[in-house]
Amino acid sequence: MSNTSYAVLTRAKAKFGKRLTEKDYKNLLHCDSVPDVMTYLKSNTHYSEAFGEANERGIRRGVFENLLRQYVTKEFDTISRFELSVGEDFSEYIAHKTEIDEIIKILTRLNSTNKNEEYNFSIPPHIAKKVSIDLIALSKAENYEQFLEAMKKSHYSDVLREYDPKSNYLPIPEIENKLYTKLYSELFDAIKKTDPTERDELQDLFNTIIDYKNFSNIIRLKKYYNAKGTDIIKYLLPFGSLKPQVIYEMCSADSSADVFKIMQNTRVGKLMTKVSFTNSGELPLIIKNKKALHNMYFSDSPATVMMSYVIICEIELHNLVCIIEGARYNVDNSKIEPLLIY
């Protein structure tokens, strides 16, 4: 292992060691307000670096969450620069994933009847330079045509232009699936450049993530939209370890219970028997967390550890957003705690 690769492992695992603990989550859940959450993070955790001179007593929830997102993505970008094997590709992956999150947020706003709601940028300045989005024009977009103009230099402009600029209602699930298909296609191309050991670990990690994302989508589309067969398949990512026949059987199954049975009989599906969950929607994050934690403890691959650290941070951010939302709307802790994954 080169000195650079060893430095990546050391840096990522050192940061991993500073992650929020169960005690931190218990304390955060007992915060009575959003400012109290920020005060705790500033005083007791590694997030103290995220807020700069921001005053917690006057901060808005949206601004608070964006400061956290900006801090996390900057951490990713810093680590990726040290890993030469997939560092640049990894940095691009983070940038483009952030871009997709922003795209979906804006499209949801355009589909909404309330276009005057507050819009907060989630793209940090160092990421914005990589994705070439006109953020000012984007914030002013009132329709899809104006949105496309703001996104004309985006990495995903080709996908977005497949849809009618005059459209008043956008098929967001379909668009999101196409965006993520392009993202993962490029990620898997980058993974192919790594050495065999790293390649196997990374492919296993992301194939598992996609398998559970597809599984959860099948359940959701059946339960809420009564969708079947090929109507479901077009909303799934064309990657993962599940065989096409298994995917087809799940999509054609008569009930969600039947989908569970089919999934549990697969190699990757057996993972769900080793975790606790209350509904299928939780499984993608729970399994992703389980795989990433395993890699952080047992992998010696710099790229695998780096990617796994990103996942751990994303889930930690998910937890913090749940806590912030709970504090903002005075939701009882008993309803927020089950949503946390750690």
C-alpha positions in Angstrom: 0.0 0.0 0.0 1.3 3.4 -1.0 1.8 6.2 1.6 -1.0 8.1 0.0 -3.4 5.2 0.2 -2.4 4.6 3.8 -3.1 8.3 4.5 -6.6 7.9 3.1 -7.3 5.0 5.3 -6.0 6.8 8.4 -7.8 10.0 7.6 -11.2 8.3 6.9 -11.1 6.0 9.9 -10.0 8.9 12.2 -13.0 10.9 11.0 -15.2 7.8 11.4 -14.1 7.6 15.0 -15.5 11.1 15.6 -19.0 10.2 14.4 -22.0 10.9 16.6 -22.5 8.3 19.4 -25.7 6.9 20.9 -25.2 9.3 23.8 -25.1 12.2 21.3 -28.3 11.1 19.7 -30.0 10.8 23.1 -28.9 14.3 24.1 -30.0 15.7 20.7 -33.4 14.2 21.0 -33.9 16.0 24.3 -33.1 19.4 22.8 -36.3 21.6 23.0 -35.6 23.7 19.9 -33.6 24.0 16.6 -31.2 26.5 18.2 -30.6 24.0 21.1 -29.7 21.3 18.6 -27.2 23.6 16.9 -25.7 24.6 20.3 -25.2 21.0 21.2 -23.5 20.2 17.9 -21.3 23.2 18.1 -20.2 22.5 21.7 -19.9 18.7 21.7 -19.3 17.3 18.2 -17.1 17.5 15.1 -19.9 19.6 13.5 -18.5 22.6 15.4 -16.6 23.5 12.2 -19.7 23.6 10.1 -21.2 26.8 11.4 -18.5 29.4 11.4 -19.9 32.7 12.8 -23.5 31.6 12.4 -25.6 32.6 15.4 -27.8 29.7 16.6 -30.4 31.9 18.2 -31.3 33.5 14.9 -30.8 30.7 12.5 -33.6 29.3 10.3 -34.1 25.6 10.0 -33.4 25.5 6.2 -30.2 27.5 6.6 -29.1 25.2 9.5 -29.7 22.0 7.4 -27.8 23.5 4.4 -24.8 24.4 6.6 -24.7 20.7 7.7 -24.9 19.5 4.1 -22.2 21.9 2.9 -19.9 20.8 5.7 -20.4 17.1 4.9 -19.9 17.4 1.2 -16.7 19.4 1.8 -15.4 16.7 4.1 -16.0 14.1 1.3 -14.3 16.3 -1.3 -11.2 16.8 1.0 -10.7 13.0 1.5 -11.3 12.1 -2.1 -8.4 14.3 -3.2 -6.0 11.9 -1.4 -7.1 8.7 -3.1 -5.5 8.6 -6.6 -7.1 5.4 -7.8 -10.7 6.7 -7.8 -10.3 10.0 -6.1 -11.2 12.3 -9.0 -14.1 10.0 -10.1 -15.3 9.8 -6.5 -15.3 13.6 -6.2 -17.3 13.8 -9.4 -19.8 11.2 -8.0 -20.3 13.3 -4.9 -20.8 16.5 -6.9 -23.2 14.8 -9.3 -25.2 13.2 -6.5 -25.5 16.5 -4.8 -26.7 18.0 -8.2 -29.4 15.3 -8.5 -30.7 16.1 -5.0 -31.0 19.7 -6.0 -32.7 18.9 -9.3 -35.3 16.8 -7.6 -35.9 19.5 -5.0 -36.5 22.1 -7.7 -38.7 19.8 -9.8 -40.8 19.1 -6.8 -41.2 22.8 -6.2 -42.2 23.3 -9.9 -44.9 20.6 -9.6 -46.2 22.3 -6.4 -49.1 24.7 -6.4 -47.1 26.8 -4.0 -44.1 28.1 -6.0 -43.6 31.0 -3.5 -42.2 28.8 -0.7 -38.7 29.5 0.5 -35.9 28.0 -1.6 -32.6 27.2 0.0 -29.6 26.2 -2.0 -28.1 22.8 -0.9 -25.1 23.0 -3.2 -21.9 24.2 -1.5 -19.8 26.7 -3.5 -17.0 24.2 -4.2 -19.6 21.7 -5.6 -21.4 24.4 -7.6 -18.2 25.0 -9.6 -18.1 21.4 -10.7 -21.8 21.0 -11.7 -22.0 24.3 -13.6 -25.5 25.3 -12.5 -26.7 28.9 -12.8 -27.9 29.0 -9.1 -29.3 32.6 -9.4 -31.4 31.7 -12.5 -32.4 28.4 -10.9 -33.8 30.2 -7.8 -35.9 32.4 -10.1 -37.3 29.6 -12.3 -41.1 29.6 -12.4 -41.5 26.8 -15.0 -39.7 23.9 -16.6 -38.5 26.0 -19.5 -36.7 28.5 -17.2 -35.4 25.6 -15.2 -33.9 24.0 -18.3 -32.2 27.3 -19.2 -30.6 27.4 -15.8 -29.5 23.8 -16.1 -28.1 24.0 -19.7 -24.5 23.5 -18.6 -25.5 20.8 -16.1 -24.0 17.3 -16.4 -27.6 16.1 -16.7 -29.0 18.6 -19.2 -29.3 15.8 -21.8 -31.6 13.8 -19.5 -33.6 16.8 -18.5 -34.2 18.0 -22.1 -36.0 14.7 -22.9 -39.1 16.2 -21.3 -41.4 18.9 -22.7 -40.2 22.4 -21.8 -43.9 23.5 -21.8 -44.9 20.8 -19.4 -47.0 21.8 -16.4 -46.6 18.6 -14.5 -43.3 16.6 -14.5 -43.0 12.8 -14.0 -40.5 13.2 -11.2 -40.0 9.5 -10.3 -39.2 8.7 -13.9 -36.8 11.7 -14.2 -35.1 10.7 -10.9 -34.6 7.1 -12.1 -33.0 8.3 -15.3 -30.7 10.7 -13.4 -29.6 8.0 -11.0 -29.1 5.5 -13.8 -26.6 7.8 -15.4 -24.9 8.5 -12.1 -24.4 4.8 -11.2 -23.4 3.9 -14.7 -20.5 6.4 -14.4 -19.7 5.2 -10.9 -19.5 1.6 -12.0 -17.2 2.6 -14.9 -14.9 4.3 -12.3 -15.0 1.2 -10.1 -13.7 -0.9 -13.0 -10.5 1.1 -12.9 -9.6 -0.1 -9.4 -7.6 -3.2 -8.5 -9.5 -6.5 -8.2 -9.9 -6.5 -4.4 -11.2 -3.0 -4.3 -13.4 -3.6 -7.4 -15.1 -6.6 -5.7 -15.8 -4.8 -2.5 -17.1 -1.7 -4.2 -19.3 -3.6 -6.6 -20.7 -5.6 -3.7 -21.4 -2.4 -1.7 -23.2 -0.6 -4.5 -24.9 -3.6 -6.0 -26.4 -4.3 -2.5 -27.5 -0.6 -2.1 -29.2 -0.7 -5.5 -30.8 -4.1 -4.8 -32.5 -2.8 -1.7 -33.4 0.5 -3.4 -35.2 -1.4 -6.2 -36.8 -3.8 -3.7 -38.2 -0.9 -1.7 -39.5 0.9 -4.9 -41.3 -2.3 -6.0 -43.0 -2.5 -2.6 -43.9 1.2 -2.7 -45.3 1.2 -6.3 -47.4 -1.9 -5.5 -48.7 -0.6 -2.2 -49.5 3.0 -3.2 -50.0 2.9 -6.9 -51.2 -0.7 -7.5 -48.5 -0.9 -10.2 -47.6 -4.3 -11.8 -45.0 -5.9 -14.1 -43.4 -3.7 -16.7 -45.1 -0.6 -15.3 -42.8 -1.1 -12.3 -39.6 -2.2 -14.1 -39.2 1.2 -15.9 -38.8 2.9 -12.4 -36.0 0.6 -11.3 -32.3 1.0 -11.6 -30.8 -1.4 -14.2 -28.0 -2.5 -11.9 -27.5 -4.7 -8.8 -26.9 -8.4 -8.1 -30.5 -9.5 -8.4 -31.1 -11.5 -11.6 -33.6 -10.1 -14.1 -35.9 -13.1 -13.6 -36.1 -12.4 -9.8 -36.8 -8.7 -10.5 -39.6 -9.7 -12.9 -41.1 -12.1 -10.3 -41.1 -9.4 -7.7 -42.7 -6.9 -10.0 -45.4 -9.5 -11.0 -46.1 -10.7 -7.5 -49.7 -10.4 -6.2 -48.8 -8.8 -2.9 -46.1 -7.1 -0.9 -45.8 -10.2 1.3 -45.0 -12.2 -1.9 -42.3 -9.7 -2.8 -40.7 -10.1 0.6 -40.7 -13.9 0.3 -39.0 -13.7 -3.1 -36.4 -11.2 -1.9 -35.7 -13.2 1.3 -34.8 -16.3 -0.8 -32.0 -14.4 -2.6 -28.4 -14.1 -1.3 -28.7 -10.4 -0.8 -32.2 -10.7 0.6 -30.9 -12.7 3.6 -29.4 -9.6 5.0 -32.8 -8.3 6.0 -33.2 -11.2 8.4 -30.2 -9.9 10.4 -31.5 -6.4 11.0 -34.5 -4.9 12.8 -37.0 -2.8 10.8 -40.7 -1.8 10.9 -41.3 -1.2 7.2 -39.6 -1.8 3.8 -39.0 1.9 3.3 -36.4 1.8 6.1 -34.4 -1.1 4.6 -32.3 0.7 2.0 -30.8 3.0 4.6 -30.5 0.2 7.3 -28.7 -2.2 4.9 -26.5 0.5 3.5 -25.5 1.5 7.0 -24.8 -2.2 7.9 -22.6 -2.7 4.8 -20.7 0.6 5.3 -20.0 -0.1 9.0 -18.7 -3.6 8.1 -16.3 -2.0 5.6 -15.1 0.7 8.0 -14.1 -2.0 10.5 -12.7 -4.7 8.2 -11.7 -3.4 4.8 -8.1 -2.4 4.0 -9.1 -0.9 0.7 -8.7 2.9 0.6 -11.4 3.4 -2.0 -13.9 1.1 -0.2 -13.3 2.8 3.2 -13.6 6.2 1.6 -16.9 5.3 -0.1 -18.2 3.7 3.1 -17.3 6.8 5.1 -19.4 8.8 2.7 -22.4 6.6 3.4 -22.0 6.8 7.1 -21.9 10.6 6.9 -25.0 10.7 4.7 -26.9 8.6 7.2 -25.7 10.7 10.0 -27.0 13.8 8.1 -30.3 12.0 7.6 -30.5 11.5 11.4 -29.7 15.1 12.1 -32.4 16.3 9.7 -34.9 14.1 11.4 -33.9 15.5 14.8 -34.0 19.1 13.5 -37.5 18.6 11.9 -38.7 17.0 15.2 -37.4 20.0 17.2 -38.9 22.4 14.8 -42.4 20.9 14.9 -42.4 19.7 18.5 -42.7 16.1 17.5 -42.5 13.6 20.4 -39.1 11.8 20.8 -40.9 8.5 20.6 -41.8 9.2 17.0 -38.4 10.6 16.0 -36.1 8.0 17.6 -37.3 5.0 15.5 -36.3 7.0 12.4 -32.7 7.2 13.4 -30.2 4.7 12.0 -26.9 4.1 13.7 
